């Protein structure tokens, strides 16, 4: 029982800190995902352009 009494205040102290950290982590992950999506999208467009240009050159 005494162990739980000691843990409870720590949990109360750490919970707000964790939620703030979680928000930072979520923001960072969101930014990473967005930047990755942009990279893939840009790379995909370049691949499409290269493929289209390549096909045009092949057909001529």
N, CA and C atoms as a LAMMPS dump frame, in Angstrom:
ITEM: TIMESTEP
0
ITEM: NUMBER OF ATOMS
180
ITEM: BOX BOUNDS ff ff ff
-5.0000000000000000e+02 5.0000000000000000e+02
-5.0000000000000000e+02 5.0000000000000000e+02
-5.0000000000000000e+02 5.0000000000000000e+02
ITEM: ATOMS id mol type element x y z
1 1 1 N 0.844 -1.2 0
2 1 2 C 0 0 0
3 1 3 C 0.88 1.25 0
4 2 1 N 1.974 1.185 0.782
5 2 2 C 2.837 2.366 0.865
6 2 3 C 3.522 2.609 -0.49
7 3 1 N 3.887 1.521 -1.176
8 3 2 C 4.511 1.639 -2.497
9 3 3 C 3.605 2.379 -3.459
10 4 1 N 2.318 2.038 -3.438
11 4 2 C 1.368 2.705 -4.321
12 4 3 C 1.271 4.185 -3.971
13 5 1 N 1.284 4.494 -2.663
14 5 2 C 1.212 5.883 -2.222
15 5 3 C 2.383 6.683 -2.749
16 6 1 N 3.548 6.036 -2.871
17 6 2 C 4.745 6.722 -3.382
18 6 3 C 4.64 6.896 -4.904
19 7 1 N 4.113 5.89 -5.59
20 7 2 C 4.028 5.94 -7.05
21 7 3 C 3.011 6.973 -7.532
22 8 1 N 1.884 7.068 -6.832
23 8 2 C 0.803 7.955 -7.288
24 8 3 C 1.26 9.394 -7.525
25 9 1 N 1.934 10.036 -6.56
26 9 2 C 2.352 11.425 -6.791
27 9 3 C 3.275 11.533 -8.002
28 10 1 N 4.167 10.55 -8.175
29 10 2 C 5.068 10.561 -9.339
30 10 3 C 4.264 10.513 -10.632
31 11 1 N 3.253 9.657 -10.677
32 11 2 C 2.423 9.554 -11.872
33 11 3 C 1.754 10.898 -12.159
34 12 1 N 1.258 11.542 -11.111
35 12 2 C 0.586 12.827 -11.267
36 12 3 C 1.565 13.868 -11.816
37 13 1 N 2.814 13.779 -11.373
38 13 2 C 3.83 14.735 -11.84
39 13 3 C 4.226 14.426 -13.279
40 14 1 N 4.394 13.139 -13.597
41 14 2 C 4.887 12.757 -14.917
42 14 3 C 3.831 12.837 -16.009
43 15 1 N 2.568 12.637 -15.679
44 15 2 C 1.531 12.619 -16.713
45 15 3 C 1.506 13.895 -17.557
46 16 1 N 1.47 15.102 -16.943
47 16 2 C 1.463 16.317 -17.763
48 16 3 C 2.709 16.42 -18.626
49 17 1 N 3.866 16.059 -18.057
50 17 2 C 5.12 16.115 -18.812
51 17 3 C 5.056 15.171 -20.006
52 18 1 N 4.538 13.968 -19.783
53 18 2 C 4.44 12.977 -20.855
54 18 3 C 3.503 13.468 -21.959
55 19 1 N 2.372 14.056 -21.572
56 19 2 C 1.418 14.507 -22.581
57 19 3 C 2.039 15.617 -23.429
58 20 1 N 2.836 16.487 -22.812
59 20 2 C 3.511 17.547 -23.57
60 20 3 C 4.515 16.907 -24.532
61 21 1 N 5.292 15.94 -24.025
62 21 2 C 6.267 15.242 -24.864
63 21 3 C 5.56 14.504 -25.992
64 22 1 N 4.442 13.855 -25.664
65 22 2 C 3.684 13.115 -26.677
66 22 3 C 3.25 14.057 -27.8
67 23 1 N 2.787 15.258 -27.423
68 23 2 C 2.357 16.227 -28.44
69 23 3 C 3.54 16.599 -29.33
70 24 1 N 4.703 16.842 -28.712
71 24 2 C 5.899 17.186 -29.494
72 24 3 C 6.24 16.031 -30.426
73 25 1 N 6.198 14.81 -29.891
74 25 2 C 6.536 13.627 -30.686
75 25 3 C 5.547 13.475 -31.834
76 26 1 N 4.25 13.663 -31.542
77 26 2 C 3.226 13.552 -32.594
78 26 3 C 3.462 14.607 -33.671
79 27 1 N 3.765 15.831 -33.261
80 27 2 C 4.025 16.9 -34.23
81 27 3 C 5.218 16.535 -35.1
82 28 1 N 6.281 16.031 -34.459
83 28 2 C 7.486 15.651 -35.196
84 28 3 C 7.181 14.536 -36.176
85 29 1 N 6.437 13.534 -35.715
86 29 2 C 6.086 12.402 -36.579
87 29 3 C 5.232 12.886 -37.74
88 30 1 N 4.27 13.768 -37.454
89 30 2 C 3.414 14.318 -38.517
90 30 3 C 4.263 15.042 -39.558
91 31 1 N 5.226 15.84 -39.09
92 31 2 C 6.084 16.586 -40.003
93 31 3 C 6.914 15.627 -40.844
94 32 1 N 7.446 14.572 -40.202
95 32 2 C 8.247 13.587 -40.927
96 32 3 C 7.406 12.892 -41.986
97 33 1 N 6.185 12.502 -41.61
98 33 2 C 5.288 11.813 -42.553
99 33 3 C 4.966 12.737 -43.724
100 34 1 N 4.641 13.997 -43.418
101 34 2 C 4.296 14.96 -44.474
102 34 3 C 5.481 15.176 -45.403
103 35 1 N 6.672 15.356 -44.844
104 35 2 C 7.848 15.586 -45.684
105 35 3 C 8.139 14.353 -46.526
106 36 1 N 7.929 13.164 -45.942
107 36 2 C 8.159 11.922 -46.679
108 36 3 C 7.155 11.8 -47.829
109 37 1 N 5.899 12.129 -47.557
110 37 2 C 4.863 12.072 -48.599
111 37 3 C 5.233 13.025 -49.736
112 38 1 N 5.708 14.229 -49.363
113 38 2 C 6.108 15.206 -50.373
114 38 3 C 7.265 14.668 -51.205
115 39 1 N 8.259 14.081 -50.541
116 39 2 C 9.416 13.52 -51.253
117 39 3 C 8.965 12.45 -52.233
118 40 1 N 8.114 11.548 -51.758
119 40 2 C 7.63 10.446 -52.6
120 40 3 C 6.819 10.995 -53.768
121 41 1 N 5.962 11.983 -53.47
122 41 2 C 5.121 12.575 -54.523
123 41 3 C 5.992 13.239 -55.579
124 42 1 N 6.98 14.013 -55.136
125 42 2 C 7.874 14.704 -56.077
126 42 3 C 8.661 13.676 -56.876
127 43 1 N 9.179 12.656 -56.199
128 43 2 C 9.936 11.601 -56.869
129 43 3 C 9.038 10.875 -57.867
130 44 1 N 7.8 10.612 -57.468
131 44 2 C 6.843 9.939 -58.344
132 44 3 C 6.574 10.755 -59.596
133 45 1 N 6.462 12.063 -59.437
134 45 2 C 6.21 12.928 -60.594
135 45 3 C 7.405 12.908 -61.533
136 46 1 N 8.603 12.956 -60.957
137 46 2 C 9.806 12.916 -61.798
138 46 3 C 9.868 11.596 -62.545
139 47 1 N 9.516 10.488 -61.865
140 47 2 C 9.516 9.171 -62.513
141 47 3 C 8.499 9.155 -63.654
142 48 1 N 7.314 9.718 -63.399
143 48 2 C 6.28 9.766 -64.442
144 48 3 C 6.771 10.583 -65.632
145 49 1 N 7.366 11.739 -65.351
146 49 2 C 7.881 12.592 -66.429
147 49 3 C 8.944 11.852 -67.223
148 50 1 N 9.858 11.188 -66.516
149 50 2 C 10.934 10.442 -67.17
150 50 3 C 10.348 9.32 -68.016
151 51 1 N 9.35 8.631 -67.477
152 51 2 C 8.706 7.526 -68.201
153 51 3 C 8.009 8.054 -69.45
154 52 1 N 7.252 9.153 -69.281
155 52 2 C 6.529 9.738 -70.416
156 52 3 C 7.525 10.211 -71.473
157 53 1 N 8.572 10.904 -71.041
158 53 2 C 9.59 11.39 -71.984
159 53 3 C 10.276 10.214 -72.662
160 54 1 N 10.577 9.192 -71.867
161 54 2 C 11.229 8.001 -72.41
162 54 3 C 10.351 7.324 -73.448
163 55 1 N 9.058 7.209 -73.164
164 55 2 C 8.129 6.57 -74.101
165 55 3 C 8.034 7.376 -75.391
166 56 1 N 8.007 8.716 -75.259
167 56 2 C 7.923 9.563 -76.448
168 56 3 C 9.17 9.374 -77.309
169 57 1 N 10.33 9.303 -76.641
170 57 2 C 11.581 9.122 -77.38
171 57 3 C 11.587 7.756 -78.062
172 58 1 N 11.103 6.736 -77.365
173 58 2 C 11.084 5.377 -77.925
174 58 3 C 10.168 5.309 -79.143
175 59 1 N 9.029 5.991 -79.073
176 59 2 C 8.025 5.883 -80.136
177 59 3 C 8.441 6.655 -81.39
178 60 1 N 9.357 7.605 -81.238
179 60 2 C 9.73 8.424 -82.406
180 60 3 C 10.659 7.719 -83.365
